[in-house]
């Protein structure tokens, strides 16, 4: 069993984020439960803590922060659509979507990743355990190989 994060995988994730920044694309981040809080915090860090004088700003958006919209989609359709439906309004080719999932099997994150690919966006997984289904769907991922669920 691998006990450390793979540097080649981490470098692939960083390349996608750097390309998005350089080309002015947006980065959307999502997750459930504790991963939702991580997504919100990560978006804040990317948007605020990367600001440099005379440089463009990185456009990072958390899909976990709009509680009224999340509950409306959950109530009117199903919980597995809460992220894909938000992305459908905003995703453009070249944008990057990051899904955070300890299991790698969250249906709402998987649906959002599939929609992203349909719109020629790039996908990143921040995953736990063995990576689940998301490991085989995303363009790049970082796997924290320990199971803590």
Backbone as CSV, one residue per row, in Angstrom:
resi,resn,N_x,N_y,N_z,CA_x,CA_y,CA_z,C_x,C_y,C_z
1,UNK,0.836,-1.184,0.000,0.000,0.000,0.000,0.885,1.253,0.000
2,UNK,0.543,2.197,-0.854,1.259,3.475,-0.914,0.898,4.283,0.329
3,UNK,1.876,4.876,0.969,1.619,5.621,2.194,1.854,7.125,2.031
4,UNK,2.303,7.541,0.867,2.601,8.941,0.639,1.882,9.427,-0.607
5,UNK,1.712,10.727,-0.686,1.104,11.319,-1.875,2.104,11.258,-3.016
6,UNK,1.641,10.866,-4.177,2.477,10.744,-5.367,2.854,12.127,-5.895
7,UNK,4.135,12.393,-6.002,4.591,13.681,-6.544,4.181,13.870,-8.002
8,UNK,4.257,12.852,-8.878,3.783,13.048,-10.253,2.289,13.405,-10.313
9,UNK,1.489,12.785,-9.440,0.058,13.122,-9.419,-0.155,14.558,-8.941
10,UNK,0.570,14.950,-7.902,0.462,16.314,-7.389,0.903,17.324,-8.447
11,UNK,1.982,17.035,-9.159,2.453,17.928,-10.216,1.432,18.059,-11.343
12,UNK,0.714,16.987,-11.672,-0.329,17.049,-12.709,-1.465,17.971,-12.266
13,UNK,-1.838,17.889,-10.998,-2.876,18.770,-10.454,-2.410,20.220,-10.519
14,UNK,-1.194,20.465,-10.092,-0.664,21.831,-10.094,-0.569,22.406,-11.507
15,UNK,-0.223,21.576,-12.494,-0.180,22.045,-13.895,-1.566,22.501,-14.363
16,UNK,-2.608,21.734,-14.037,-3.961,22.131,-14.436,-4.359,23.450,-13.783
17,UNK,-4.027,23.621,-12.516,-4.361,24.868,-11.826,-3.563,26.041,-12.385
18,UNK,-2.300,25.834,-12.665,-1.458,26.891,-13.244,-1.974,27.294,-14.628
19,UNK,-2.327,26.315,-15.442,-2.868,26.607,-16.777,-4.168,27.400,-16.681
20,UNK,-5.045,27.001,-15.761,-6.310,27.728,-15.583,-6.039,29.174,-15.196
21,UNK,-5.119,29.369,-14.284,-4.762,30.725,-13.851,-4.198,31.532,-15.016
22,UNK,-3.236,30.979,-15.721,-2.571,31.686,-16.814,-3.545,32.054,-17.929
23,UNK,-4.561,31.227,-18.149,-5.512,31.450,-19.237,-6.791,32.155,-18.777
24,UNK,-6.855,32.541,-17.516,-8.005,33.283,-17.002,-9.258,32.453,-16.801
25,UNK,-9.104,31.157,-16.659,-10.267,30.296,-16.423,-10.605,30.251,-14.938
26,UNK,-11.787,29.744,-14.643,-12.249,29.641,-13.265,-11.960,28.257,-12.691
27,UNK,-11.883,28.219,-11.362,-11.715,26.973,-10.633,-12.923,26.828,-9.711
28,UNK,-13.681,25.766,-9.895,-14.836,25.464,-9.048,-14.461,24.309,-8.130
29,UNK,-14.894,24.391,-6.866,-14.517,23.372,-5.891,-15.762,22.903,-5.148
30,UNK,-15.828,21.571,-4.883,-17.009,21.017,-4.213,-16.648,19.805,-3.379
31,UNK,-17.537,19.461,-2.460,-17.411,18.275,-1.625,-18.601,18.214,-0.681
32,UNK,-18.729,17.122,0.039,-19.828,16.910,0.986,-19.287,16.846,2.412
33,UNK,-20.101,17.263,3.376,-19.707,17.166,4.781,-18.454,17.958,5.072
34,UNK,-17.474,17.303,5.683,-16.206,17.970,5.974,-15.510,18.423,4.709
35,UNK,-15.699,17.677,3.627,-15.109,18.068,2.337,-15.753,19.335,1.793
36,UNK,-17.010,19.599,2.164,-17.667,20.852,1.774,-16.974,22.028,2.454
37,UNK,-16.667,21.863,3.728,-15.950,22.916,4.456,-14.557,23.115,3.861
38,UNK,-13.908,22.022,3.505,-12.587,22.111,2.881,-12.679,22.825,1.540
39,UNK,-13.724,22.531,0.756,-13.912,23.184,-0.539,-14.075,24.693,-0.365
40,UNK,-14.869,25.080,0.613,-15.087,26.496,0.876,-13.783,27.183,1.274
41,UNK,-13.039,26.553,2.159,-11.776,27.120,2.624,-10.735,27.165,1.502
42,UNK,-10.687,26.124,0.699,-9.738,26.062,-0.408,-10.023,27.170,-1.423
43,UNK,-11.304,27.392,-1.730,-11.664,28.464,-2.664,-11.228,29.825,-2.114
44,UNK,-11.443,30.028,-0.825,-11.004,31.270,-0.184,-9.495,31.436,-0.329
45,UNK,-8.745,30.385,0.011,-7.289,30.469,-0.062,-6.807,30.747,-1.482
46,UNK,-7.401,30.080,-2.466,-6.982,30.300,-3.853,-7.320,31.713,-4.324
47,UNK,-8.498,32.203,-3.973,-8.943,33.513,-4.454,-8.247,34.669,-3.734
48,UNK,-8.022,34.531,-2.445,-7.478,35.642,-1.664,-5.961,35.575,-1.499
49,UNK,-5.460,34.414,-1.171,-4.051,34.316,-0.801,-3.103,34.189,-1.985
50,UNK,-3.633,34.223,-3.186,-2.767,34.194,-4.362,-2.643,35.565,-5.024
51,UNK,-3.261,36.575,-4.427,-3.243,37.919,-5.011,-1.825,38.489,-4.972
52,UNK,-1.397,38.973,-6.137,-0.090,39.628,-6.257,-0.295,40.950,-6.988
53,UNK,0.442,41.995,-6.601,0.303,43.283,-7.287,0.560,43.143,-8.790
54,UNK,-0.242,43.819,-9.564,-0.093,43.875,-11.026,-0.230,42.525,-11.710
55,UNK,-0.866,41.570,-11.059,-1.085,40.251,-11.665,-2.588,39.961,-11.664
56,UNK,-3.064,39.205,-12.644,-4.480,38.843,-12.626,-4.792,37.984,-11.400
57,UNK,-6.042,37.991,-11.009,-6.456,37.213,-9.846,-6.960,35.844,-10.275
58,UNK,-6.716,34.870,-9.430,-7.228,33.528,-9.674,-8.715,33.519,-9.321
59,UNK,-9.528,32.980,-10.205,-10.985,32.972,-10.030,-11.416,31.632,-9.449
60,UNK,-11.573,31.569,-8.123,-11.949,30.326,-7.440,-13.319,30.486,-6.797
61,UNK,-14.174,29.491,-6.985,-15.556,29.534,-6.507,-15.889,28.211,-5.836
62,UNK,-16.425,28.278,-4.626,-16.888,27.080,-3.937,-18.352,26.832,-4.281
63,UNK,-18.669,25.628,-4.704,-20.061,25.262,-5.007,-20.807,24.798,-3.761
64,UNK,-20.146,24.838,-2.614,-20.784,24.380,-1.376,-21.386,25.527,-0.568
65,UNK,-21.183,26.763,-0.987,-21.537,27.909,-0.156,-22.930,28.481,-0.379
66,UNK,-23.619,28.112,-1.418,-24.933,28.678,-1.721,-26.020,27.737,-1.199
67,UNK,-26.252,27.806,0.112,-27.173,26.877,0.772,-28.590,26.940,0.192
68,UNK,-29.170,28.118,-0.068,-30.515,28.123,-0.648,-30.586,27.383,-1.989
69,UNK,-29.575,27.555,-2.834,-29.572,26.882,-4.130,-29.383,25.370,-3.964
70,UNK,-28.499,24.975,-3.068,-28.268,23.550,-2.812,-29.552,22.887,-2.313
71,UNK,-30.235,23.527,-1.380,-31.461,22.915,-0.845,-32.589,22.945,-1.862
72,UNK,-32.630,23.961,-2.722,-33.661,23.993,-3.772,-33.474,22.845,-4.755
73,UNK,-32.225,22.642,-5.214,-31.979,21.527,-6.142,-32.244,20.191,-5.467
74,UNK,-31.852,20.070,-4.205,-32.095,18.816,-3.481,-33.586,18.536,-3.367
75,UNK,-34.355,19.560,-3.065,-35.798,19.407,-2.889,-36.524,19.179,-4.208
76,UNK,-36.138,19.916,-5.245,-36.875,19.875,-6.503,-36.444,18.746,-7.425
77,UNK,-35.212,18.289,-7.309,-34.747,17.173,-8.145,-34.218,16.080,-7.220
78,UNK,-32.922,16.091,-6.966,-32.303,15.119,-6.068,-30.941,15.641,-5.661
79,UNK,-30.461,15.180,-4.521,-29.192,15.656,-3.978,-28.031,15.400,-4.932
80,UNK,-28.107,14.347,-5.721,-26.991,14.038,-6.613,-26.824,15.053,-7.750
81,UNK,-27.721,16.042,-7.832,-27.623,17.058,-8.886,-27.165,18.427,-8.378
82,UNK,-26.899,18.565,-7.084,-26.659,19.905,-6.522,-25.447,20.618,-7.106
83,UNK,-24.420,19.893,-7.478,-23.228,20.534,-8.038,-23.310,20.653,-9.557
84,UNK,-23.779,19.621,-10.234,-23.885,19.662,-11.699,-24.825,20.775,-12.139
85,UNK,-25.925,20.955,-11.432,-26.883,22.003,-11.829,-26.290,23.393,-11.624
86,UNK,-25.500,23.590,-10.587,-24.821,24.884,-10.425,-23.811,25.107,-11.536
87,UNK,-23.054,24.064,-11.859,-22.048,24.177,-12.913,-22.674,24.435,-14.281
88,UNK,-23.823,23.845,-14.535,-24.470,23.991,-15.843,-24.692,25.457,-16.199
89,UNK,-24.873,26.300,-15.204,-25.076,27.734,-15.441,-23.778,28.485,-15.721
90,UNK,-22.634,27.897,-15.338,-21.402,28.682,-15.350,-20.223,28.063,-16.090
91,UNK,-20.155,26.756,-16.210,-18.956,26.090,-16.728,-18.677,26.484,-18.178
92,UNK,-17.412,26.738,-18.464,-16.970,27.065,-19.813,-15.757,26.206,-20.148
93,UNK,-15.497,25.990,-21.428,-14.307,25.207,-21.795,-13.054,25.785,-21.144
94,UNK,-12.229,24.907,-20.609,-10.988,25.325,-19.970,-11.088,25.547,-18.476
95,UNK,-12.319,25.703,-17.944,-12.471,25.830,-16.498,-12.042,24.530,-15.827
96,UNK,-11.680,24.619,-14.560,-11.248,23.459,-13.782,-12.238,23.228,-12.653
97,UNK,-12.614,21.980,-12.453,-13.508,21.611,-11.362,-12.774,20.628,-10.458
98,UNK,-12.739,20.969,-9.169,-12.093,20.124,-8.168,-13.168,19.478,-7.314
99,UNK,-13.140,18.155,-7.236,-14.038,17.413,-6.362,-13.254,16.818,-5.213
100,UNK,-13.706,17.088,-3.999,-13.061,16.540,-2.810,-13.967,15.438,-2.271
101,UNK,-13.444,14.229,-2.177,-14.261,13.102,-1.725,-13.379,12.050,-1.066
102,UNK,-13.659,11.768,0.196,-12.877,10.756,0.917,-13.058,9.375,0.295
103,UNK,-14.265,9.065,-0.158,-14.528,7.741,-0.754,-14.261,7.720,-2.250
104,UNK,-14.405,8.878,-2.898,-14.306,8.937,-4.350,-15.559,8.437,-5.044
105,UNK,-16.628,8.236,-4.298,-17.855,7.663,-4.856,-19.085,8.534,-4.649
106,UNK,-18.929,9.801,-4.344,-20.074,10.689,-4.116,-20.809,10.954,-5.427
107,UNK,-22.073,10.527,-5.542,-22.801,10.695,-6.811,-22.892,12.146,-7.279
108,UNK,-23.053,13.097,-6.345,-23.174,14.489,-6.774,-21.856,15.031,-7.325
109,UNK,-20.740,14.573,-6.797,-19.434,14.987,-7.315,-19.171,14.299,-8.664
110,UNK,-19.500,13.029,-8.759,-19.328,12.290,-10.022,-20.154,12.939,-11.136
111,UNK,-21.409,13.282,-10.860,-22.252,13.924,-11.879,-21.677,15.258,-12.333
112,UNK,-21.136,16.022,-11.398,-20.537,17.309,-11.756,-19.293,17.123,-12.625
113,UNK,-18.514,16.102,-12.335,-17.313,15.841,-13.139,-17.690,15.429,-14.559
114,UNK,-18.718,14.617,-14.692,-19.174,14.202,-16.029,-19.673,15.408,-16.820
115,UNK,-20.411,16.291,-16.176,-20.896,17.499,-16.850,-19.720,18.380,-17.271
116,UNK,-18.722,18.498,-16.412,-17.535,19.299,-16.724,-16.860,18.792,-17.988
117,UNK,-16.705,17.498,-18.096,-16.068,16.916,-19.279,-16.912,17.162,-20.533
118,UNK,-18.235,17.136,-20.410,-19.111,17.414,-21.548,-18.913,18.842,-22.058
119,UNK,-18.505,19.728,-21.167,-18.286,21.139,-21.522,-16.812,21.462,-21.737
120,UNK,-15.988,20.425,-21.921,-14.556,20.563,-22.211,-13.782,21.290,-21.107
121,UNK,-14.220,21.054,-19.865,-13.474,21.539,-18.714,-12.520,20.456,-18.234
122,UNK,-11.705,20.801,-17.267,-10.750,19.855,-16.701,-11.167,19.499,-15.285
123,UNK,-10.851,18.281,-14.873,-11.304,17.789,-13.583,-10.137,17.323,-12.723
124,UNK,-10.259,17.638,-11.437,-9.263,17.239,-10.445,-9.989,16.581,-9.282
125,UNK,-9.446,15.488,-8.782,-9.969,14.848,-7.593,-8.977,14.944,-6.452
126,UNK,-9.460,15.353,-5.293,-8.700,15.261,-4.055,-9.373,14.137,-3.292
127,UNK,-8.750,12.971,-3.284,-9.420,11.733,-2.919,-8.751,11.022,-1.758
128,UNK,-9.530,10.169,-1.090,-9.015,9.344,-0.015,-9.122,7.881,-0.381
129,UNK,-8.701,7.042,0.553,-8.766,5.579,0.409,-8.127,5.150,-0.906
130,UNK,-8.899,4.466,-1.763,-8.372,3.992,-3.053,-8.809,4.878,-4.216
131,UNK,-9.513,5.964,-3.928,-9.911,6.906,-4.971,-11.290,6.684,-5.539
132,UNK,-11.880,5.513,-5.291,-13.232,5.237,-5.761,-13.393,5.434,-7.258
133,UNK,-14.631,5.667,-7.676,-14.953,5.864,-9.095,-14.325,7.134,-9.657
134,UNK,-14.185,8.156,-8.814,-13.653,9.432,-9.300,-12.232,9.303,-9.826
135,UNK,-11.455,8.420,-9.247,-10.066,8.245,-9.673,-9.974,7.945,-11.167
136,UNK,-10.964,7.221,-11.693,-10.960,6.847,-13.108,-11.664,7.859,-14.000
137,UNK,-12.301,8.864,-13.412,-13.053,9.863,-14.183,-12.257,11.146,-14.393
138,UNK,-11.506,11.560,-13.367,-10.855,12.873,-13.392,-9.597,12.884,-14.254
139,UNK,-9.201,14.090,-14.659,-7.986,14.268,-15.452,-6.732,14.125,-14.599
140,UNK,-6.816,14.531,-13.343,-5.677,14.445,-12.425,-6.237,14.302,-11.017
141,UNK,-5.455,13.693,-10.150,-5.913,13.530,-8.775,-4.736,13.442,-7.819
142,UNK,-5.062,13.742,-6.569,-4.151,13.501,-5.463,-4.874,12.526,-4.557
143,UNK,-4.200,11.466,-4.216,-4.781,10.413,-3.395,-4.114,10.415,-2.035
144,UNK,-4.923,10.627,-0.991,-4.446,10.446,0.384,-4.829,9.006,0.735
145,UNK,-3.885,8.095,0.691,-4.187,6.676,0.666,-4.697,6.047,1.954
146,UNK,-4.809,6.778,3.028,-5.285,6.187,4.274,-6.789,6.271,4.362
147,UNK,-7.407,5.251,4.905,-8.861,5.206,5.071,-9.197,5.688,6.474
148,UNK,-9.908,6.824,6.586,-10.273,7.371,7.887,-11.774,7.501,8.054
149,UNK,-12.556,6.823,7.248,-14.012,6.961,7.312,-14.570,5.930,8.272
